[in-house]
Amino acid sequence: MAQDSQTLHGDGISATIVAQGAELISLQDAHGFEFLWQAGPEWRRHSPVLFPIVGRLAGDHLRHRGRTYPMTQHGFARDKPFAWARKGPRSCTLVLTDDVDTRARYPFAFRLEVTYTLVRQQLDVTFDITNTGDELLPASIGAHPAFNWPLQPDQAKTDYRLIFADDEPAPIRRLKDGLLLKTPQPTPVEGNILPLSERLFDEDAVIIDQPASSSVRYAAERGPAIEMSWQGVRELGVWSKPGGAPFLCIEPWHGFASPVDFDGDFVDKPGLMLIAPGASRVMSYRVRLLPIANWSALSEF
């Protein structure tokens, strides 16, 4: 287990978080069944925090007031050590603030708090962004949890599907070289059900930028399942590594990659939160573990 970590224990659930990136690295039920992807060779992360961007910027650089700053995909928070603001048996809070390193890539003052709380077989995660500077703070925030796919090794990937709380008829968005394509595409969601297969991710992530739902279940006809819900979110990404990998990412976002035709000043980039000096914005999501799925009940949602 990572040295600088905290393991939370609740009723029928445990979660381990590390200071590096404020990343969730384990999510288990009372029997020790692991739901979270364990950072194998296909992808060396578990559940990174995406900040201050989601996706890529054109040329991997950020423009602000005539200057250019290097900014890699999904931002720097996932690779920065956070400070522990609070550690408890069922909840913890980690904090990242701007410093010399972040200002060389992102010339804004901020405070990002990430709080993990366990309550009855569910994990609540809250992102709280505060503008501690004296100018507008343009930012995006996103979650990127990866769950084992399949959840049980004796099942096929195609046994699984995402079941949304509502029908999802709106077109989706896709990426090219990490940037958002201009033209929306027909949704692969059939009513409220997205059948899962490796081919779904041949063109990278499925980006639902107009979700009707605020929750979704990831389940097969039998075995354990997961329900995710979210607040303060505008987009949802669904991703697995093109070509096949044993994980599925369900990603609530506020923000998305730069459109292929945008390379302007960062503050004008589509999809950003614009936070006034002294103000804060909050986004949260919840993961509920369902140890035994009942397909008929799941279908009814």
Steps between C-alpha positions, in 0.01 A plus 500: 500500500623850422671664797326839492146365495179478697257208505141582590260240638122520490206263520581242233761708318861614519694751293871583483622841389859616442635853534661484155231644277238456777429176316263224601695174456267238652127456549389174662188351652482331840633174355808662350364490145686765299294716264773744394754436225839431656721697259633219284732537199215606269452820704702595806232699679196418714281811532687822418366846580481712182588865566529775382402355162308198378644346183761676288573851383619561146875452488497415871532866586290764676481859376441786741557872446746451217707231673510125439523241779555123469195298604480126451186291463260511798717753684751469781293417811524124442880522524530740795525409869200627696513597867279323751257750648312236698521127564222304665376141510222565246602824330808691389578826320804582288604844374701633208585870465689690235878520532802590287467178301129536421531869411763412239226298327182667616534867601208508743454483877276220627422259782368153414353285776415134440290326765425127521223377732358151557134447586327158479658325203556826317788737445434873465768711329489881499718743307497857633686762293559847645638800314757644742624758251384839381406407141249262344596132544434292185504130583357157436473209743433134439497156656659202323427185706583171328307189596591144423343381174372239542440528872517121526759307295254228393286752312544648155540873445195494275288375792521854641311815420440847635141564605419869522226641720339665196501452126804657335397598145742790448798463265841427648841653435820328398871587495772513236857514627356589839302802376123532474360440153270772371214278382292304755433133429189285555486358849575130556263508799186297427227671700668506839739208443855515364621151402872467575762351271864570419401628153304782665834667578667463160456875459607576857261626768122526472423856612143573603498879509124535551418228756136476601589274793683573823567134576593174328546135592782280376381139513472157343206265542660351809769581750612829657408834350569870548274804504649843438326833545625859474424865571642823361601312184427589137664216306563128536783307340510122458837356405714194474831474322451451124606152398376347825584524870341345813354822639213740436510867597178686585598867520285790621651822364452873498694572183643320199791506256559798275300489177721420200451853365579687826845630593413834660541652843428246772230711666299476174523121473157330487394293800683684778375614838572871549535556875502854637765609754414364843229270362488119498347228283415150619460176305431161654437140410394187685589136448262246651605137513236243416648164605239289322325634193143409414460568132125562504536747785794670329306536177221681684754735672 
